[in-house]
Amino acid sequence: MIVLGIILLVVGWLTGIQIVWTLGIVALVIGVILAILGMIGRPVGGRKTWY
């Protein structure tokens, strides 16, 4: 999800489409939150790891 967020940020920046830029930020933040929760060992959504 972090990679998807970065891709959306780049595409949004290059094309100037604001909604793609916003979706990229949201995907990036959610990906970072899930990664942090996974690193500390807390299960998210019933799963201990996210791939």
C-alpha positions as CSV (number, residue, x, y, z in Angstrom):
1,M,0.0,0.0,0.0
2,I,3.0,2.3,0.6
3,V,4.2,1.7,-2.9
4,L,0.7,2.4,-4.3
5,G,0.6,5.6,-2.4
6,I,4.0,6.7,-3.8
7,I,2.9,5.8,-7.3
8,L,-0.3,7.8,-7.0
9,L,1.6,10.8,-5.6
10,V,4.0,10.8,-8.5
11,V,1.2,10.4,-11.1
12,G,-0.9,13.1,-9.4
13,W,2.0,15.4,-9.3
14,L,3.0,14.8,-12.9
15,T,-0.5,15.1,-14.3
16,G,-1.7,17.8,-11.9
17,I,-4.8,15.9,-11.0
18,Q,-5.6,16.8,-7.4
19,I,-7.8,13.8,-6.5
20,V,-5.0,11.4,-7.5
21,W,-2.6,13.3,-5.3
22,T,-5.1,13.1,-2.4
23,L,-5.7,9.4,-2.9
24,G,-1.9,8.9,-2.9
25,I,-1.5,10.6,0.4
26,V,-4.4,8.6,1.9
27,A,-2.9,5.3,0.7
28,L,0.5,6.2,1.9
29,V,-0.7,7.1,5.4
30,I,-2.8,3.9,5.7
31,G,0.2,1.8,4.5
32,V,2.5,3.4,7.0
33,I,0.0,2.8,9.8
34,L,-0.5,-0.8,8.9
35,A,3.3,-1.3,8.6
36,I,3.9,0.2,12.1
37,L,1.1,-1.9,13.6
38,G,2.6,-5.0,12.0
39,M,6.1,-4.2,13.2
40,I,4.9,-4.0,16.8
41,G,3.1,-7.3,16.5
42,R,-0.4,-6.0,16.9
43,P,-3.0,-7.9,14.8
44,V,-5.0,-5.7,12.4
45,G,-8.3,-7.0,11.1
46,G,-7.8,-10.5,12.5
47,R,-4.4,-10.9,10.8
48,K,-1.1,-10.7,12.5
49,T,0.9,-10.0,9.3
50,W,0.0,-8.1,6.1
51,Y,1.7,-9.0,2.8
